[in-house]
Amino acid sequence: MKILAYSTSDNFDGYRPEPFTLEYVNYILEKLKNEIFNRYSRRYKKLEVDFDDINYSENSMKANVILYNNSRLIASNEFEFTPYSDYWDKEDHNQHLDTTVSKFVEKLV
């Protein structure tokens, strides 16, 4: 087992994500909602997205995603995002988030 310890003088020149905050969790959920609408709004004309049981800690978040069409349940699944401990840069982190969101939406319905 490896133990990763950070020091103020570890000379790390990459990007370490900040701990999750309510604003960042809302940003992720909005990104998820937009991706769902982009993918499924043609197939379902009265699409509604609901998030339930939103939980987050310093280093991960999860929420139940529920899709309705005309008040009829279409799909329900749990979305979870846990970032890596460090990235090459902020763009690498954003790409990881985008990939996670895309893969989840792909398998949702």
N, C-alpha and C positions, 0 to 999 in steps of 0.2 A: 504494500500500500504506500502510495506517495502522499506526502503532506506538503501542501503549497503554503509557504509563509511569505508575506510581503514585508518589505522593509522600506523605510523612507529613503534609503540609499541603494536600492537594488538596480538602479540605472535602466529601468524598463522604459523603452521608447515607443511602445505601442499604445493601444487604447484599452482602458479598463472601464466597463460600463458603470454608471452610477447606480446606487441602490434604487429599487423601484419606489416610485411615489404615486400618489393618486392621479396626478396629471399625466404621468407616463403610461400608467395602466389605461387611462381613458384614451390616450393617443393610440395605443395598440388596439383597443376595442373599436375605435373609429376606423382605423386602417382595415381591420377585419370586416367590419360592416360594409365599407366601400368595396372591398374585394368580393364579398358575397353578392352585393347588388350588381356589380359589373359582370359577374359570371352567370347569375341566375335570373336577372330581371326580365330577360326576353322570354324565358320559358314560363315563368310565373309572373303574371301581370299585377297581382295584388300582394306582393312579397312583403313580409314583415320579419324583422330580426329582433330577437329578444335575448338579453344576457341575464343569467341568473347565477347565484352563488359565486360572485366574483371574490376571489381570494388572492392576496399577494403578500409576499414577504420581501425582505431586502434583495433576494436574488432569484425570485421566480414569481410567476402569476399564472392563475388558471381561472376559467369561467365556463359555465355551461352555455352553449350557443343553441338557440331554439329558433327554427324557421317555421313560419306560418304562411300559407297562401289562402287569402280570403277566410281568415280565422280557422283554417284547418291545418293541423300539424303536418309538416312535411318531413322534417329531420330534427334530430337533437344529438349533440355530441359535446364532449368536453375539450376545450382548447387549452393548451398549456404551452408556456414559453419560458425557458430557462436559458439565459445567455451563457456563453462560455466565460471563463474567468478573465481572459484577455483576448484581444483581437489585434490585427496588424494596424488598423486605423478605424475611425468611426464609420466609414463607408462599409468596411467589412462587417461591422456589427449590424448596420442597416440592411445589408444584403442577407445576413442570417435571419433577421426578423422577417423580411419580405419572403424568403424561401419557406420559412415555417408557416406563415400565413397562407401562402399559395398552396402548399401541400395539404393543409387542413381543409381549405375551401374545396379543393379538388375532390377530396374523399367524403365531403359532407353529405351530398345527395347521391 
